[in-house]
Structures are given as structure tokens and as C-alpha cells.
Amino acid sequence: MLTATGRRRLARCCGKAERGVALVVALLVVALATILVAALLDRGELALARTRNALRAEQVQAYAQGLEAYAIEALMLPRDGPDTHLSRWAQPLPLQDVPGGRLTATLRDLNGCFNLNNLAPGQATQWRELFTRLLAALALEPRLGEAVAQWLDPDPDAAPAASAYLGGAVPYRAHGGLFTHVSELRLVRGVDAMVYARLAPHVCVLPPGSRLNANTASAAVLQALAGSGTVPATAALGQQLWQNGRAQWSDAPSFWRATPLGSAPPGLAALVDVHSDAFLARGDIVLDDLPFTVFSVLLQRGGRVIAVQRSSGADEALVAAVALVPDPP
């Protein structure tokens, strides 16, 4: 039997134990409440970020449509004389402050680059020869021209290279049709990252049958134009014809007279001009310090300018192509 003193000691010990359990329970409640509040705050921030991103995406879409309309209006203005990098449409839109950020825009002449779809079956054979010379001007394997042509072949399974695509680590079939975007080059056999980075700024994707503008073509493309099987062209000649991006040939014959050829070789006269009807509108938009890049391919047909392709994302090939366009005077 416990004495009075023992009972008092036992009561004190039990009281301390109960207080300890209560303290642990209180700590657990506080911890659970903290976790719940943190989860609610995190969920709220995530919902806020989603709402902000959705709002910004809608803003970018609206600004992209506005920039495209601005580019179309610029191209619809009367154009006297040949198209050059100094033409009125080629002047970039100055930086504009808009709600939430800023934007600017540029127009690139797509007739100044080599149209990959001109290598499709049924097009002039001179395009293949010109593409081979362009590869040589860029110090790339001439065999890539055949690989690109096979990619465009409507019957890719009949091509000797079909097994090369199907036998790869990731098997796939050659497209067997027209290119839809320059980045599709990365799927062509032999086009690695280095080849793509070197070639992509000088090529583009348009409907077959487009012509080259001697005023806006890059130095490498002009070097390919000025050469032939018997009269090879040098990089220095290409730079001379390019005139630092400020060439202003009044017509195609005047361009040919400036080359060692003296006149257009057979079959090439119809492929070169000094007027353009295909353009790439690029918009650079910054909202909340987040950059967005949008593109529109514009074609001028029958007195109208229509958008035939829209894309977003800063394709490095398209960004690199900007370096080929001179700064405005």
C-alpha cells in the first residue's frame, strides 16, 4: 500500500506525463496545420502561375496577330523598283512599349534563300546543280544534295537510302514529300547539328517554283549562282556580289554581267530575279521579362498578301539568318 508521500509522488509523475503528451499533440497539430497552409499556398501560387501564363499566351497571340497585320500592310504599300535589304518593307519595327512588356518585328525576304522544295521531282534540274554548289560554298559534303532529293522523292521506299533510315537506332521512313519547315532537315540522312547550323540560314521552305532574288540572297547563295562547272566562284566573289547585304541590282541581267559568267547560263535566267513575293515576318515579344518569338510566312499573290504558315519558338536557324541581314542605314 502506497503511503501518502508515495501517492503524491505518483500524482506528480502522472501529471508531468500528461503534460508531455499534450505538448506532443499540440506540436503535431501545429505541424499538420503548417503543412496544410503551405500546400494551400503552393496550390494557390500554381493556380496564379497558370492563370498568368494563360493570360500571357493570349496576349502573345493578340500581339502576334497585330504584328502580322502590320507586316501585311507594309508589304501592300507600293514598291517602286527592285526589292532589296534597303527597301521600305525591310526596315524593322522600332521597339514598342505595350501593356506588360515590349515588342519589335522584322521582315526577311525568303526569295533571298534557297528553297529546298525546288529540289522536288518535276522542278528544273538546274536547282540541283545550284544546291550542290551551295554545299561546296559552305564546305559541306556535296552528297547531301542527293540525300535531300531522296527525302523529297514521292516513292521513298524505292530509293537506295530507304534502308538507311529504317535500319537506324530510331527507325523511321523518309518523308517522300515537300518540306514543311527548315528544321525538317535534321531528319535527313547526313544532316547533323553542325551541318544544320551551317546550312539552315541559307535555305528556306516555300511552294516549289519560287525564284531567287539576287539583291537579298546571302553571299554563299550568290557564290553558288556565280559559279559553274567551268568557271568556279570564290568566297571573295560571293562577298563582292553581296555588297555587305546592300546590293541593288536594277534587274537580273545587270547581276549576271557582274559575274565571271557575263550572262545567265542556260536554264538559270528564269530562276533569278530582283523582285520578291515571299517573306518571313518575325515578332519578338517580351512580357513579364519572358521572351516569346513568333513567325509568319507571308506570300504575295494576285495583289494580296496571305499567311501560309505560323509558328513560335526561337528556331536557332531562323535566328542565325538575321545575322545575314545588314543593319538599317
C-alpha positions as CSV (number, residue, x, y, z in Angstrom):
1,M,0.0,0.0,0.0
2,L,1.3,3.4,-1.0
3,T,1.9,5.9,1.6
4,A,0.6,9.4,1.4
5,T,4.0,10.6,0.3
6,G,4.1,7.9,-2.5
7,R,0.7,8.8,-3.7
8,R,1.8,12.5,-4.0
9,R,4.9,11.5,-6.0
10,L,2.9,9.3,-8.3
11,A,0.4,12.1,-8.9
12,R,3.2,14.4,-9.8
13,C,4.7,11.9,-12.3
14,C,1.4,11.3,-14.0
15,G,0.7,15.0,-14.3
16,K,4.1,15.5,-16.0
17,A,3.4,12.6,-18.4
18,E,0.0,14.0,-19.3
19,R,1.5,17.5,-19.9
20,G,4.2,15.9,-22.1
21,V,1.6,14.0,-24.2
22,A,-0.5,17.2,-24.6
23,L,2.6,19.1,-25.7
24,V,3.4,16.4,-28.4
25,V,-0.2,16.5,-29.6
26,A,-0.1,20.3,-29.8
27,L,3.1,20.1,-31.8
28,L,1.6,17.6,-34.2
29,V,-1.4,19.8,-34.7
30,V,0.8,22.8,-35.4
31,A,2.9,20.8,-37.9
32,L,-0.2,19.5,-39.7
33,A,-1.7,23.0,-39.8
34,T,1.6,24.3,-41.2
35,I,1.8,21.6,-43.9
36,L,-1.9,22.3,-44.8
37,V,-1.3,26.1,-45.1
38,A,1.9,25.5,-47.2
39,A,0.0,23.2,-49.5
40,L,-2.8,25.7,-49.9
41,L,-0.3,28.5,-50.6
42,D,1.6,26.3,-53.1
43,R,-1.6,25.4,-54.9
44,G,-2.7,29.0,-54.9
45,E,0.7,30.1,-56.4
46,L,0.4,27.3,-59.0
47,A,-3.1,28.4,-60.0
48,L,-1.9,32.0,-60.2
49,A,1.0,31.0,-62.4
50,R,-1.3,29.0,-64.7
51,T,-3.7,32.0,-64.9
52,R,-0.8,34.3,-65.6
53,N,0.6,32.0,-68.3
54,A,-2.8,31.6,-70.0
55,L,-3.2,35.4,-69.9
56,R,0.3,36.0,-71.4
57,A,-0.3,33.3,-74.1
58,E,-3.5,35.2,-75.1
59,Q,-1.6,38.5,-75.1
60,V,1.2,37.0,-77.3
61,Q,-1.4,35.6,-79.7
62,A,-3.1,39.0,-79.9
63,Y,0.3,40.8,-80.4
64,A,1.3,38.2,-83.0
65,Q,-1.8,38.8,-85.0
66,G,-1.2,42.6,-84.8
67,L,2.4,42.2,-85.9
68,E,1.3,40.0,-88.8
69,A,-1.3,42.6,-89.9
70,Y,1.3,45.3,-89.7
71,A,3.7,43.3,-91.9
72,I,0.9,42.6,-94.4
73,E,0.1,46.4,-94.6
74,A,3.8,47.1,-95.1
75,L,4.0,44.7,-98.0
76,M,0.9,46.0,-99.6
77,L,2.4,49.5,-99.9
78,P,3.5,50.4,-103.5
79,R,7.0,49.2,-104.2
80,D,8.9,51.0,-106.9
81,G,11.9,49.3,-108.3
82,P,13.6,46.0,-107.1
83,D,13.3,44.5,-103.6
84,T,16.5,45.0,-101.6
85,H,17.5,45.0,-97.9
86,L,17.2,48.8,-98.1
87,S,13.5,48.7,-99.3
88,R,10.9,50.3,-97.1
89,W,9.4,46.9,-96.0
90,A,12.8,45.7,-94.8
91,Q,13.1,48.4,-92.1
92,P,12.5,46.8,-88.7
93,L,9.7,48.0,-86.5
94,P,11.2,50.1,-83.7
95,L,10.9,48.8,-80.1
96,Q,7.3,49.4,-78.9
97,D,6.2,49.5,-75.3
98,V,3.0,47.6,-74.8
99,P,1.0,46.7,-71.6
100,G,3.1,44.2,-69.7
101,G,6.2,44.5,-71.9
102,R,7.6,45.5,-75.2
103,L,7.8,44.1,-78.8
104,T,9.6,44.6,-82.1
105,A,9.3,43.0,-85.6
106,T,11.3,42.4,-88.7
107,L,10.7,41.1,-92.2
108,R,13.0,38.7,-94.0
109,D,12.9,38.1,-97.8
110,L,12.6,34.4,-98.3
111,N,13.3,34.8,-102.0
112,G,16.9,35.5,-100.9
113,C,17.4,31.9,-99.7
114,F,17.5,28.6,-101.5
115,N,14.0,26.9,-101.5
116,L,14.5,23.3,-100.6
117,N,11.3,22.3,-102.3
118,N,12.8,23.4,-105.6
119,L,14.7,20.1,-105.4
120,A,11.4,18.1,-105.7
121,P,10.8,16.0,-108.8
122,G,9.4,18.0,-111.7
123,Q,11.4,21.1,-110.9
124,A,14.2,22.5,-113.1
125,T,17.3,20.3,-112.9
126,Q,19.5,23.4,-112.5
127,W,18.3,23.7,-108.9
128,R,20.2,20.5,-108.0
129,E,23.3,21.8,-109.6
130,L,22.9,25.1,-107.8
131,F,22.3,23.3,-104.5
132,T,25.5,21.3,-104.9
133,R,27.5,24.5,-105.5
134,L,25.9,26.0,-102.4
135,L,27.0,23.0,-100.3
136,A,30.5,23.4,-101.7
137,A,30.5,27.1,-100.8
138,L,29.6,26.2,-97.3
139,A,32.3,23.5,-97.2
140,L,29.7,20.7,-96.8
141,E,29.5,17.3,-98.4
142,P,28.0,17.5,-102.0
143,R,26.4,14.1,-101.4
144,L,23.9,15.9,-99.0
145,G,22.2,17.2,-102.2
146,E,21.3,13.7,-103.2
147,A,20.1,12.9,-99.6
148,V,17.8,15.9,-99.7
149,A,16.4,15.0,-103.1
150,Q,15.7,11.4,-101.9
151,W,13.8,12.9,-98.9
152,L,11.5,14.6,-101.4
153,D,11.0,11.5,-103.6
154,P,7.3,10.6,-103.6
155,D,8.4,6.9,-103.5
156,P,11.0,6.9,-100.7
157,D,10.9,3.1,-100.3
158,A,12.3,2.8,-103.9
159,A,15.3,5.0,-103.0
160,P,18.5,3.2,-102.2
161,A,18.7,5.1,-98.9
162,A,15.4,3.8,-97.6
163,S,17.1,1.1,-95.7
164,A,19.5,3.6,-94.0
165,Y,16.5,5.3,-92.3
166,L,14.8,2.0,-91.4
167,G,18.0,0.5,-90.1
168,G,18.9,3.3,-87.7
169,A,18.8,3.3,-83.9
170,V,15.4,5.0,-84.2
171,P,13.9,3.7,-87.4
172,Y,11.7,6.0,-89.5
173,R,10.8,6.5,-93.1
174,A,11.9,9.2,-95.4
175,H,9.2,11.9,-95.8
176,G,8.5,11.3,-99.5
177,G,7.0,14.8,-100.0
178,L,7.7,18.5,-99.7
179,F,9.4,20.1,-96.7
180,T,7.1,21.9,-94.3
181,H,9.8,23.6,-92.2
182,V,13.5,24.1,-92.4
183,S,14.0,22.1,-89.2
184,E,12.9,19.0,-91.0
185,L,16.4,19.0,-92.5
186,R,17.6,17.4,-89.2
187,L,15.8,14.2,-90.2
188,V,17.7,13.9,-93.5
189,R,20.5,11.4,-93.5
190,G,23.9,13.1,-93.0
191,V,22.5,16.3,-91.6
192,D,23.8,16.5,-88.0
193,A,23.8,19.6,-85.7
194,M,26.9,21.1,-87.3
195,V,25.6,20.7,-90.9
196,Y,22.2,22.1,-89.9
197,A,23.7,25.1,-88.2
198,R,25.8,25.9,-91.3
199,L,23.2,25.3,-93.9
200,A,19.9,26.3,-92.4
201,P,20.4,30.1,-92.5
202,H,20.8,29.9,-96.3
203,V,17.8,27.8,-97.1
204,C,14.1,28.1,-96.6
205,V,10.8,26.2,-97.4
206,L,8.4,27.7,-99.9
207,P,6.0,26.2,-102.5
208,P,8.0,24.8,-105.4
209,G,8.8,27.1,-108.3
210,S,10.0,30.1,-106.3
211,R,12.8,32.3,-107.7
212,L,15.9,33.7,-106.1
213,N,16.3,37.5,-105.5
214,A,19.9,38.5,-106.4
215,N,19.6,41.6,-104.2
216,T,18.7,39.7,-101.0
217,A,20.5,36.4,-101.4
218,S,23.3,35.6,-99.0
219,A,26.9,35.7,-100.1
220,A,27.1,31.9,-100.2
221,V,24.0,31.7,-102.4
222,L,25.4,34.3,-104.7
223,Q,28.7,32.4,-104.8
224,A,26.8,29.4,-106.0
225,L,24.9,31.4,-108.6
226,A,28.1,32.9,-110.0
227,G,29.8,29.6,-110.4
228,S,29.6,26.8,-113.0
229,G,31.3,23.7,-114.0
230,T,34.0,25.5,-115.9
231,V,34.0,28.9,-114.0
232,P,34.2,28.2,-110.2
233,A,33.3,31.1,-108.0
234,T,35.3,32.1,-104.8
235,A,34.1,33.2,-101.5
236,A,35.6,36.6,-102.2
237,L,33.4,36.9,-105.3
238,G,30.3,36.0,-103.3
239,Q,31.1,38.7,-100.8
240,Q,31.7,41.2,-103.6
241,L,28.3,40.4,-105.2
242,W,26.6,40.5,-101.8
243,Q,28.0,44.1,-101.2
244,N,27.7,43.7,-97.4
245,G,23.9,43.0,-97.9
246,R,23.3,46.2,-99.7
247,A,23.2,45.0,-103.3
248,Q,20.8,47.0,-105.5
249,W,20.8,45.3,-108.9
250,S,18.3,47.0,-111.1
251,D,17.5,43.8,-112.9
252,A,18.7,40.2,-113.3
253,P,20.9,40.8,-116.4
254,S,22.9,43.5,-114.5
255,F,23.6,41.0,-111.8
256,W,24.8,38.4,-114.3
257,R,27.0,40.9,-116.0
258,A,28.9,41.5,-112.7
259,T,29.7,37.8,-112.5
260,P,32.6,36.0,-114.4
261,L,29.9,34.3,-116.5
262,G,28.9,37.6,-118.1
263,S,25.4,36.4,-118.7
264,A,22.9,33.9,-117.3
265,P,23.8,30.3,-118.0
266,P,21.2,28.2,-119.9
267,G,18.3,27.4,-117.6
268,L,19.3,29.8,-114.8
269,A,17.9,33.0,-116.3
270,A,14.3,32.1,-115.3
271,L,15.4,31.2,-111.8
272,V,16.8,34.6,-110.8
273,D,15.0,37.9,-110.3
274,V,15.3,41.1,-108.3
275,H,11.7,41.1,-107.0
276,S,10.2,39.1,-104.1
277,D,6.9,37.7,-103.2
278,A,7.7,35.5,-100.1
279,F,8.6,36.9,-96.7
280,L,9.1,35.8,-93.1
281,A,7.6,38.1,-90.5
282,R,9.3,37.7,-87.1
283,G,8.0,39.2,-83.9
284,D,10.0,39.4,-80.7
285,I,7.7,39.9,-77.7
286,V,8.7,40.3,-74.0
287,L,6.1,40.1,-71.3
288,D,7.0,40.0,-67.6
289,D,10.6,39.6,-68.7
290,L,9.7,36.4,-70.5
291,P,10.7,36.3,-74.3
292,F,8.3,35.0,-77.0
293,T,9.2,34.7,-80.7
294,V,6.6,34.2,-83.4
295,F,6.9,33.7,-87.1
296,S,4.6,34.1,-90.1
297,V,5.4,33.1,-93.7
298,L,3.7,35.6,-96.0
299,L,3.2,35.1,-99.7
300,Q,2.1,37.9,-102.1
301,R,-0.3,36.5,-104.7
302,G,-2.6,38.4,-107.0
303,G,-2.4,41.7,-105.2
304,R,-3.0,40.1,-101.8
305,V,-0.7,39.0,-99.0
306,I,-1.6,35.9,-97.3
307,A,-0.2,34.0,-94.3
308,V,0.5,30.4,-95.2
309,Q,2.3,29.3,-92.1
310,R,2.6,30.4,-88.4
311,S,5.0,29.1,-85.8
312,S,6.5,30.1,-82.5
313,G,9.8,29.4,-80.7
314,A,13.2,30.8,-81.5
315,D,14.5,28.3,-84.1
316,E,18.3,28.8,-84.0
317,A,18.4,28.6,-87.8
318,L,16.0,31.4,-88.2
319,V,17.8,33.5,-85.5
320,A,21.1,32.9,-87.3
321,A,19.6,34.1,-90.6
322,V,19.1,37.5,-89.0
323,A,22.9,37.9,-89.0
324,L,22.8,37.7,-92.8
325,V,20.7,40.8,-93.0
326,P,22.5,44.2,-92.6
327,D,21.6,46.8,-90.0
328,P,19.5,49.6,-91.4
329,P,21.5,52.7,-92.5
